């Protein structure tokens, strides 16, 4: 959870998270215009902060990224040298994603994290309809899983995907596909005040998909900034 909201006082805590976290595949999902791209980009910045000699790959659709660029957290210097280690990679569809991860093992230096913004959007043009899209997504996630597993045999690498809710509630639209490979999901709900949101960290058992720990963070998008208001532990639903 803290990886989305970095402050100077939290860096020691983040170092502990880097050393002890076993979740290498993560999912962030929420309603439209809830700051998902901004959260992903802040995550990328935090990883670059913790891994001083590594790069971070930020995969996105060029049209979506330029039409809705991410907002930085308050206090982040937009000219920071850390942004030079965040490589923006523009891809157009699911085949581009599979091509990238198929060659992952050929990279001379592996990144500390790969982030894919609006993962489900890459499958909208799949010609096979709903069934073809689901199969393509399953194949892609399997390939992503294998690539990240390989990377973690060499070092440390996280894969974080984001997706958009298309209905009420906080269940990802392709949850039945995601849950086979991803057991840590961050969900976003709208807050009581316009522009405010609640980010929840849900961890699932890899064997029975039962809920584990739940944490929540309050944040808002204000004046083109991502504003963090605090983390709540053991939130009761």
C-alpha positions as a Markdown table, in Angstrom:
| # | Residue | x | y | z |
|---|---|---|---|---|
| 1 | Unk | 0.0 | 0.0 | 0.0 |
| 2 | Unk | 2.7 | 2.5 | 1.0 |
| 3 | Unk | 4.4 | 2.0 | -2.4 |
| 4 | Unk | 1.7 | 4.2 | -3.9 |
| 5 | Unk | 2.3 | 7.1 | -1.5 |
| 6 | Unk | 5.9 | 8.0 | -0.8 |
| 7 | Unk | 7.0 | 10.5 | 1.8 |
| 8 | Unk | 10.5 | 10.9 | 3.2 |
| 9 | Unk | 9.5 | 9.5 | 6.5 |
| 10 | Unk | 8.3 | 6.3 | 4.9 |
| 11 | Unk | 11.4 | 5.3 | 3.0 |
| 12 | Unk | 12.7 | 3.0 | 5.8 |
| 13 | Unk | 9.3 | 1.3 | 5.8 |
| 14 | Unk | 9.4 | 0.9 | 2.1 |
| 15 | Unk | 12.8 | -0.7 | 2.2 |
| 16 | Unk | 11.3 | -3.3 | 4.5 |
| 17 | Unk | 8.5 | -3.9 | 2.1 |
| 18 | Unk | 11.0 | -4.4 | -0.8 |
| 19 | Unk | 12.9 | -7.0 | 1.2 |
| 20 | Unk | 10.0 | -9.0 | 2.6 |
| 21 | Unk | 7.1 | -8.8 | 0.1 |
| 22 | Unk | 6.4 | -12.1 | -1.8 |
| 23 | Unk | 3.7 | -10.6 | -4.1 |
| 24 | Unk | 5.4 | -10.1 | -7.5 |
| 25 | Unk | 2.2 | -9.8 | -9.6 |
| 26 | Unk | -0.2 | -7.0 | -8.5 |
| 27 | Unk | -3.5 | -5.6 | -9.8 |
| 28 | Unk | -4.9 | -2.1 | -9.3 |
| 29 | Unk | -8.5 | -1.5 | -10.4 |
| 30 | Unk | -11.0 | 1.3 | -10.0 |
| 31 | Unk | -13.6 | 3.5 | -11.7 |
| 32 | Unk | -12.8 | 5.8 | -14.5 |
| 33 | Unk | -11.0 | 9.1 | -13.6 |
| 34 | Unk | -9.9 | 7.8 | -10.1 |
| 35 | Unk | -6.2 | 8.4 | -10.5 |
| 36 | Unk | -5.1 | 4.9 | -11.5 |
| 37 | Unk | -2.4 | 6.2 | -14.0 |
| 38 | Unk | -1.2 | 8.6 | -11.3 |
| 39 | Unk | -0.9 | 5.8 | -8.7 |
| 40 | Unk | 0.9 | 3.6 | -11.2 |
| 41 | Unk | 3.4 | 6.4 | -12.0 |
| 42 | Unk | 4.0 | 7.2 | -8.3 |
| 43 | Unk | 4.6 | 3.4 | -7.8 |
| 44 | Unk | 7.2 | 3.6 | -10.6 |
| 45 | Unk | 8.9 | 6.6 | -9.0 |
| 46 | Unk | 9.0 | 4.8 | -5.6 |
| 47 | Unk | 10.5 | 1.7 | -7.1 |
| 48 | Unk | 13.2 | 3.8 | -8.9 |
| 49 | Unk | 13.9 | 5.4 | -5.5 |
| 50 | Unk | 14.4 | 2.1 | -3.8 |
| 51 | Unk | 16.4 | 0.4 | -6.6 |
| 52 | Unk | 19.2 | 2.9 | -7.2 |
| 53 | Unk | 20.7 | 1.1 | -10.2 |
| 54 | Unk | 17.6 | -0.3 | -11.9 |
| 55 | Unk | 15.1 | 0.9 | -14.5 |
| 56 | Unk | 11.3 | 0.7 | -14.4 |
| 57 | Unk | 9.2 | 0.0 | -17.5 |
| 58 | Unk | 5.9 | 1.8 | -17.8 |
| 59 | Unk | 3.8 | 0.3 | -20.6 |
| 60 | Unk | 0.8 | 2.3 | -21.9 |
| 61 | Unk | -1.3 | 3.1 | -24.9 |
| 62 | Unk | 0.2 | 6.4 | -26.4 |
| 63 | Unk | -3.2 | 8.0 | -27.0 |
| 64 | Unk | -4.5 | 7.3 | -23.5 |
| 65 | Unk | -1.3 | 8.4 | -21.8 |
| 66 | Unk | -1.1 | 11.7 | -23.7 |
| 67 | Unk | -4.8 | 12.5 | -23.3 |
| 68 | Unk | -4.8 | 11.8 | -19.6 |
| 69 | Unk | -1.2 | 12.2 | -18.3 |
| 70 | Unk | -0.5 | 11.2 | -14.6 |
| 71 | Unk | -0.5 | 13.7 | -11.8 |
| 72 | Unk | 2.5 | 13.7 | -9.4 |
| 73 | Unk | 2.3 | 13.6 | -5.7 |
| 74 | Unk | 2.8 | 16.8 | -3.8 |
| 75 | Unk | 6.4 | 17.4 | -3.0 |
| 76 | Unk | 7.8 | 15.4 | -5.9 |
| 77 | Unk | 10.3 | 17.4 | -8.0 |
| 78 | Unk | 9.2 | 17.0 | -11.7 |
| 79 | Unk | 12.8 | 17.5 | -12.7 |
| 80 | Unk | 14.1 | 14.7 | -10.5 |
| 81 | Unk | 16.8 | 12.5 | -12.1 |
| 82 | Unk | 14.8 | 9.4 | -11.0 |
| 83 | Unk | 12.4 | 10.0 | -13.9 |
| 84 | Unk | 15.2 | 9.2 | -16.3 |
| 85 | Unk | 15.1 | 5.6 | -15.0 |
| 86 | Unk | 11.4 | 5.3 | -15.8 |
| 87 | Unk | 11.2 | 4.2 | -19.4 |
| 88 | Unk | 7.8 | 4.8 | -21.1 |
| 89 | Unk | 7.0 | 2.0 | -23.6 |
| 90 | Unk | 4.1 | 2.6 | -26.0 |
| 91 | Unk | 2.3 | -0.5 | -27.1 |
| 92 | Unk | -0.9 | -0.8 | -29.1 |
| 93 | Unk | -2.5 | -4.2 | -28.4 |
| 94 | Unk | -2.3 | -7.5 | -26.6 |
| 95 | Unk | 0.1 | -9.0 | -29.2 |
| 96 | Unk | 2.6 | -6.2 | -28.5 |
| 97 | Unk | 2.5 | -7.2 | -24.8 |
| 98 | Unk | 3.1 | -10.8 | -25.6 |
| 99 | Unk | 5.9 | -9.9 | -27.9 |
| 100 | Unk | 7.5 | -7.9 | -25.2 |
| 101 | Unk | 7.3 | -10.6 | -22.5 |
| 102 | Unk | 8.3 | -13.3 | -24.9 |
| 103 | Unk | 11.7 | -11.6 | -25.3 |
| 104 | Unk | 12.0 | -10.7 | -21.6 |
| 105 | Unk | 14.7 | -13.3 | -20.9 |
| 106 | Unk | 16.8 | -11.8 | -23.7 |
| 107 | Unk | 17.2 | -8.4 | -21.9 |
| 108 | Unk | 20.8 | -7.8 | -20.7 |
| 109 | Unk | 19.5 | -5.9 | -17.7 |
| 110 | Unk | 16.0 | -6.7 | -16.2 |
| 111 | Unk | 13.9 | -3.9 | -14.7 |
| 112 | Unk | 13.0 | -3.7 | -11.1 |
| 113 | Unk | 9.3 | -3.4 | -12.1 |
| 114 | Unk | 7.0 | -3.4 | -15.1 |
| 115 | Unk | 3.8 | -1.5 | -15.0 |
| 116 | Unk | 1.0 | -1.8 | -17.5 |
| 117 | Unk | -1.6 | 1.0 | -17.5 |
| 118 | Unk | -5.2 | 0.0 | -18.3 |
| 119 | Unk | -4.3 | -3.6 | -19.1 |
| 120 | Unk | -7.8 | -4.5 | -20.3 |
| 121 | Unk | -7.8 | -1.8 | -22.9 |
| 122 | Unk | -5.2 | -3.6 | -24.9 |
| 123 | Unk | -7.7 | -6.4 | -25.6 |
| 124 | Unk | -10.6 | -4.3 | -26.9 |
| 125 | Unk | -9.8 | -4.9 | -30.5 |
| 126 | Unk | -9.6 | -8.7 | -30.3 |
| 127 | Unk | -11.4 | -10.2 | -33.3 |
| 128 | Unk | -12.5 | -13.3 | -31.4 |
| 129 | Unk | -15.2 | -11.6 | -29.5 |
| 130 | Unk | -15.7 | -12.2 | -25.8 |
| 131 | Unk | -14.3 | -15.7 | -25.8 |
| 132 | Unk | -11.4 | -14.7 | -27.9 |
| 133 | Unk | -10.6 | -11.8 | -25.7 |
| 134 | Unk | -10.7 | -13.9 | -22.6 |
| 135 | Unk | -8.4 | -16.5 | -24.1 |
| 136 | Unk | -6.0 | -13.8 | -25.3 |
| 137 | Unk | -5.9 | -12.3 | -21.8 |
| 138 | Unk | -5.3 | -15.7 | -20.2 |
| 139 | Unk | -2.4 | -16.4 | -22.6 |
| 140 | Unk | -0.9 | -13.0 | -22.0 |
| 141 | Unk | -1.2 | -13.3 | -18.2 |
| 142 | Unk | 0.4 | -16.7 | -18.3 |
| 143 | Unk | 3.3 | -15.3 | -20.3 |
| 144 | Unk | 3.6 | -12.3 | -17.9 |
| 145 | Unk | 3.7 | -14.7 | -15.0 |
| 146 | Unk | 6.5 | -16.8 | -16.5 |
| 147 | Unk | 8.5 | -13.8 | -17.4 |
| 148 | Unk | 8.3 | -12.2 | -13.9 |
| 149 | Unk | 9.0 | -15.6 | -12.3 |
| 150 | Unk | 12.2 | -15.8 | -14.4 |
| 151 | Unk | 13.2 | -12.2 | -13.5 |
| 152 | Unk | 12.9 | -13.0 | -9.8 |
| 153 | Unk | 15.3 | -15.9 | -10.2 |
| 154 | Unk | 17.8 | -13.3 | -11.2 |
| 155 | Unk | 16.9 | -10.4 | -8.9 |
| 156 | Unk | 13.7 | -8.6 | -7.9 |
| 157 | Unk | 11.0 | -7.6 | -10.3 |
| 158 | Unk | 7.3 | -6.6 | -9.8 |
| 159 | Unk | 4.5 | -6.6 | -12.3 |
| 160 | Unk | 1.7 | -4.1 | -11.6 |
| 161 | Unk | -1.4 | -3.9 | -13.9 |
| 162 | Unk | -4.2 | -1.5 | -13.8 |
| 163 | Unk | -7.8 | -2.0 | -15.1 |
| 164 | Unk | -11.0 | 0.0 | -15.0 |
| 165 | Unk | -14.3 | -0.9 | -13.4 |
| 166 | Unk | -17.2 | -1.0 | -15.8 |
| 167 | Unk | -19.9 | -1.6 | -13.2 |
| 168 | Unk | -20.8 | -0.8 | -9.6 |
| 169 | Unk | -18.7 | -2.5 | -6.9 |
| 170 | Unk | -15.0 | -3.1 | -6.6 |
| 171 | Unk | -14.6 | -6.4 | -8.4 |
| 172 | Unk | -12.3 | -6.3 | -11.5 |
| 173 | Unk | -14.3 | -6.9 | -14.7 |
| 174 | Unk | -12.0 | -9.9 | -15.6 |
| 175 | Unk | -11.6 | -11.1 | -12.0 |
| 176 | Unk | -12.2 | -14.7 | -13.0 |
| 177 | Unk | -9.1 | -14.5 | -15.2 |
| 178 | Unk | -6.9 | -12.3 | -13.0 |
| 179 | Unk | -7.3 | -14.3 | -9.8 |
| 180 | Unk | -5.5 | -17.4 | -11.3 |
| 181 | Unk | -2.2 | -15.5 | -11.5 |
| 182 | Unk | -2.7 | -12.4 | -9.2 |
| 183 | Unk | -3.3 | -12.7 | -5.5 |
| 184 | Unk | -2.8 | -9.1 | -4.4 |
| 185 | Unk | -5.4 | -6.7 | -5.7 |
| 186 | Unk | -5.8 | -3.0 | -4.9 |
| 187 | Unk | -9.3 | -1.7 | -5.5 |
| 188 | Unk | -10.4 | 2.0 | -5.6 |
| 189 | Unk | -13.8 | 3.3 | -4.4 |
| 190 | Unk | -15.1 | 6.8 | -4.6 |
| 191 | Unk | -15.0 | 8.7 | -1.3 |
| 192 | Unk | -17.7 | 10.8 | 0.3 |
| 193 | Unk | -16.3 | 14.1 | -1.2 |
| 194 | Unk | -16.0 | 14.6 | -4.9 |
| 195 | Unk | -12.4 | 14.0 | -6.0 |
| 196 | Unk | -11.6 | 11.8 | -3.0 |
| 197 | Unk | -11.0 | 8.1 | -3.1 |
| 198 | Unk | -10.3 | 5.0 | -0.9 |
| 199 | Unk | -7.6 | 2.6 | -2.1 |
| 200 | Unk | -8.0 | -0.9 | -0.5 |
| 201 | Unk | -5.3 | -3.6 | -0.4 |
| 202 | Unk | -6.8 | -7.0 | -0.7 |
| 203 | Unk | -4.6 | -10.1 | -0.3 |
| 204 | Unk | -5.9 | -13.5 | -1.3 |
| 205 | Unk | -4.8 | -17.0 | -0.4 |
| 206 | Unk | -3.2 | -18.7 | -3.4 |
| 207 | Unk | -5.0 | -21.9 | -2.6 |
| 208 | Unk | -8.6 | -21.0 | -1.8 |
| 209 | Unk | -8.9 | -17.3 | -2.8 |
| 210 | Unk | -10.2 | -16.3 | 0.6 |
| 211 | Unk | -9.5 | -12.8 | 1.8 |
| 212 | Unk | -6.5 | -12.1 | 3.9 |
| 213 | Unk | -5.4 | -8.8 | 5.2 |
| 214 | Unk | -7.2 | -5.6 | 4.2 |
| 215 | Unk | -5.7 | -2.1 | 4.5 |
| 216 | Unk | -7.1 | 1.2 | 3.1 |
| 217 | Unk | -5.7 | 4.6 | 2.1 |
| 218 | Unk | -7.5 | 7.9 | 1.6 |
| 219 | Unk | -6.3 | 10.1 | -1.2 |
| 220 | Unk | -7.6 | 12.7 | -3.6 |
| 221 | Unk | -6.9 | 14.4 | -6.9 |
| 222 | Unk | -6.7 | 18.1 | -6.4 |
| 223 | Unk | -5.2 | 21.0 | -8.3 |
| 224 | Unk | -3.5 | 18.4 | -10.6 |
| 225 | Unk | -1.8 | 16.7 | -7.7 |
| 226 | Unk | -2.1 | 13.2 | -6.2 |
| 227 | Unk | -2.7 | 14.0 | -2.5 |
| 228 | Unk | -2.3 | 11.3 | 0.2 |
| 229 | Unk | -4.4 | 11.7 | 3.3 |
| 230 | Unk | -3.4 | 8.6 | 5.4 |
| 231 | Unk | -3.5 | 4.8 | 5.7 |
| 232 | Unk | -6.0 | 2.9 | 7.8 |
| 233 | Unk | -5.1 | -0.6 | 9.1 |
| 234 | Unk | -7.6 | -3.4 | 9.5 |
| 235 | Unk | -10.6 | -1.7 | 8.0 |
| 236 | Unk | -13.8 | -3.5 | 8.7 |
| 237 | Unk | -16.1 | -4.0 | 5.8 |
